[in-house]
């Protein structure tokens, strides 16, 4: 696939995701809690490793994680990036109390947010598995955005042995092929990770916290 074709595919994917979340933004928190497992555990793991001053969440959605991060790190400045204006509108209403130290950005994460390494913590919560194509660019952008000693924290779908479940999740723009964790381990060699089964092993998800050596 040449660069022009890849760019066109990404643009089409972005438009599809924007349409998807335009429909789901208002009910997202009510309908996704049973699938998005491990989010609070991920934030606790990150908090045990460092005390960040500047935090970026990529694919922040309705702001659930940003709210928890704001409570855990009351002195930190927070950035939330998401492709969907509708999801960010929900986050903005929900996180009004954090407004003085919160910046919300509508954009795809295909390049670094800052011109130099800046963030002490970059968080992905069930976002990378929806960047298809684009997850590799997002990981490279995160590695460029991290300040020395900074950490990346990821929770996401890992894999499933059920073709039917994979097909159904694909209709919801999610890829489950076990492809994310090996790349994370390669980019961030100082890491800890856990794979956990969900609903009797219908699928699995992983938690990952890593740093560049």
Beta strands, then each sheet from edge to edge (+ up, - down):
strand 1: 54-58
strand 2: 77-82
strand 3: 102-106
strand 4: 119-125
strand 5: 146-159
strand 6: 190-198
strand 7: 203-211
sheet 1: 3+ 2+ 1+ 4+ 5+ 7- 6+
end
